[in-house]
Amino acid sequence: MTKRPIVLFGEPVLTAPTTPITTFDRHTEALVRDLLDTVDAPGRAGVAATQIGVGLRAFSYSVEGDIGYVINPVVVERSEEIQDGNEGCLSVPGLWYPTKRSQYAVVNGVDLRNEPVTVKGSGLLARCLQHETDHLDGMLYLDRLDRDSRREAMGEVRRAEWFLRTQAPAPSTLPSAFGGLG
């Protein structure tokens, strides 16, 4: 069982489109296992591969007892009916903003045997399917906010303790008061 650490906002892997998975081997099985183990924690609805630092197209979900994964997901259907609830993200901890999503969504992809998989959901599952697929397209939910909300959210990110820690230079790059000794 491997719960992987979550990559935080500011890491390039979160804004780069992912590579489709074409080889279905033990490495792919390990990735899916890690995604399922990582989503298996209270308060987590989904985890995209990018959120554990992997630029491949896969995500896991755990919504109201419905647990699974999709490899190479594509949102193929969205309802016109919109939900406008608060949305958060493990990669942007502590921030929740109203985010418009379709009330119903359908994702097609494949499983570990490269067999077709379809996941359909409404409400929170639909939000999760859209959110995680966005991650794999290099998009964060912050990118979907209206201009004023996004400006506010980015201000919160810049002031967040977790963000300030990720922006500090690594100790090896800091000048030493002892002329580099120590």
C-alpha positions as CSV (number, residue, x, y, z in Angstrom):
1,M,0.0,0.0,0.0
2,T,1.6,3.3,-1.2
3,K,-0.1,6.6,-0.4
4,R,1.9,9.0,-2.5
5,P,2.5,12.7,-1.4
6,I,0.3,15.2,-3.2
7,V,2.1,17.7,-5.5
8,L,1.2,21.3,-4.7
9,F,0.3,24.3,-6.9
10,G,3.3,25.7,-8.6
11,E,4.8,22.4,-9.7
12,P,5.0,22.3,-13.6
13,V,3.5,18.8,-13.7
14,L,0.2,20.2,-12.7
15,T,-0.1,22.5,-15.7
16,A,1.3,20.2,-18.4
17,P,-1.0,18.0,-20.5
18,T,-0.4,14.3,-19.8
19,T,0.8,11.6,-22.1
20,P,-1.7,8.8,-22.9
21,I,-0.8,5.4,-21.5
22,T,0.0,2.9,-24.3
23,T,1.8,0.2,-22.3
24,F,-0.2,-1.9,-19.9
25,D,2.4,-3.6,-17.7
26,R,3.5,-3.8,-14.1
27,H,4.4,-0.1,-14.1
28,T,0.9,0.8,-15.1
29,E,-0.5,-1.5,-12.5
30,A,1.7,0.1,-9.8
31,L,0.6,3.6,-10.9
32,V,-3.1,2.6,-10.6
33,R,-2.5,0.9,-7.3
34,D,-0.8,4.1,-6.0
35,L,-3.7,6.2,-7.3
36,L,-6.2,4.0,-5.5
37,D,-4.2,3.9,-2.3
38,T,-3.7,7.7,-2.4
39,V,-7.4,8.5,-3.0
40,D,-8.3,6.2,0.0
41,A,-8.2,8.9,2.7
42,P,-11.0,10.9,4.3
43,G,-12.0,14.0,2.3
44,R,-10.6,12.8,-1.0
45,A,-12.8,12.4,-4.0
46,G,-10.2,12.0,-6.7
47,V,-6.5,11.9,-7.5
48,A,-5.0,12.5,-10.9
49,A,-1.6,11.0,-11.8
50,T,-0.2,14.6,-12.1
51,Q,-1.1,15.1,-8.4
52,I,1.4,12.4,-7.5
53,G,4.0,13.8,-9.9
54,V,3.3,11.5,-12.8
55,G,2.6,13.0,-16.3
56,L,0.5,10.1,-17.5
57,R,-3.2,10.1,-18.3
58,A,-4.9,8.3,-15.4
59,F,-7.0,9.1,-12.3
60,S,-8.7,7.4,-9.4
61,Y,-11.9,8.4,-7.7
62,S,-13.8,7.6,-4.5
63,V,-17.2,9.2,-4.3
64,E,-20.0,8.0,-2.0
65,G,-18.7,4.4,-1.9
66,D,-18.0,4.3,-5.7
67,I,-14.3,3.7,-6.0
68,G,-12.4,3.2,-9.2
69,Y,-9.9,4.4,-11.8
70,V,-9.8,5.4,-15.4
71,I,-6.8,5.2,-17.8
72,N,-6.8,7.7,-20.7
73,P,-10.1,9.3,-19.7
74,V,-12.0,11.7,-22.0
75,V,-15.1,13.5,-21.0
76,V,-17.6,12.5,-23.7
77,E,-20.8,13.9,-22.4
78,R,-21.8,16.8,-20.1
79,S,-25.3,17.9,-19.2
80,E,-26.4,21.5,-19.9
81,E,-27.7,21.6,-16.4
82,I,-25.1,23.3,-14.2
83,Q,-24.1,22.8,-10.6
84,D,-22.4,25.8,-8.9
85,G,-21.0,24.4,-5.6
86,N,-17.8,25.0,-3.8
87,E,-14.8,23.1,-5.2
88,G,-11.4,22.4,-3.7
89,C,-8.3,20.6,-4.7
90,L,-5.7,18.5,-2.9
91,S,-3.0,20.4,-4.8
92,V,-4.4,23.8,-3.6
93,P,-5.1,22.9,0.1
94,G,-7.5,24.9,2.1
95,L,-9.1,26.9,-0.7
96,W,-12.7,26.3,-1.8
97,Y,-14.4,28.4,-4.4
98,P,-17.8,28.2,-6.3
99,T,-17.0,26.5,-9.6
100,K,-19.5,25.8,-12.3
101,R,-19.6,22.2,-13.5
102,S,-22.1,20.1,-15.5
103,Q,-24.5,18.3,-13.2
104,Y,-24.0,15.1,-15.1
105,A,-20.9,13.8,-16.9
106,V,-19.7,10.7,-18.7
107,V,-16.0,9.7,-19.0
108,N,-14.7,7.0,-21.4
109,G,-11.3,5.4,-21.0
110,V,-9.8,2.0,-20.5
111,D,-8.9,-0.3,-17.6
112,L,-5.6,-2.2,-16.8
113,R,-6.4,-4.8,-19.5
114,N,-6.9,-1.9,-22.1
115,E,-10.6,-2.8,-22.1
116,P,-13.2,0.1,-22.6
117,V,-14.5,1.7,-19.4
118,T,-17.3,4.2,-19.0
119,V,-18.0,6.1,-15.8
120,K,-21.2,8.1,-15.5
121,G,-22.2,10.3,-12.6
122,S,-24.2,13.2,-11.4
123,G,-23.5,15.7,-8.6
124,L,-20.3,15.1,-6.8
125,L,-19.2,12.2,-9.0
126,A,-19.8,14.4,-12.1
127,R,-17.8,17.2,-10.5
128,C,-15.0,14.7,-9.7
129,L,-14.8,13.2,-13.2
130,Q,-14.6,16.7,-14.8
131,H,-12.1,18.0,-12.2
132,E,-9.7,15.0,-12.5
133,T,-9.9,15.0,-16.3
134,D,-9.0,18.7,-16.2
135,H,-5.9,17.9,-14.2
136,L,-4.8,15.5,-16.9
137,D,-5.3,18.3,-19.5
138,G,-3.0,20.6,-17.4
139,M,-5.9,22.6,-15.9
140,L,-6.7,23.4,-12.3
141,Y,-10.1,24.3,-11.0
142,L,-8.7,27.8,-10.3
143,D,-8.5,28.3,-14.1
144,R,-12.3,27.9,-14.3
145,L,-13.0,30.7,-11.7
146,D,-14.4,34.1,-12.8
147,R,-11.8,36.8,-12.9
148,D,-12.6,38.3,-9.4
149,S,-12.7,34.9,-7.7
150,R,-9.5,33.8,-9.4
151,R,-7.7,37.0,-8.3
152,E,-8.9,36.4,-4.7
153,A,-7.8,32.8,-4.9
154,M,-4.4,33.5,-6.2
155,G,-3.9,36.1,-3.4
156,E,-4.8,33.4,-0.9
157,V,-2.4,30.9,-2.6
158,R,0.5,33.4,-2.4
159,R,-0.2,34.0,1.3
160,A,-0.7,30.3,2.1
161,E,2.0,28.8,4.4
162,W,2.2,25.6,2.2
163,F,2.9,27.8,-0.9
164,L,5.5,29.9,0.9
165,R,7.3,26.7,2.0
166,T,7.4,25.4,-1.6
167,Q,8.8,28.7,-2.9
168,A,11.8,28.8,-0.5
169,P,15.1,28.0,-2.1
170,A,16.6,24.6,-1.3
171,P,19.1,24.7,1.5
172,S,21.9,23.7,-0.9
173,T,21.4,26.9,-2.9
174,L,21.5,29.3,0.0
175,P,24.8,31.2,0.4
176,S,26.7,30.0,3.5
177,A,27.8,32.5,6.2
178,F,30.9,30.2,6.5
179,G,32.2,30.6,2.9
180,G,30.5,27.4,1.8
181,L,31.8,25.2,4.6
182,G,29.4,23.1,6.5
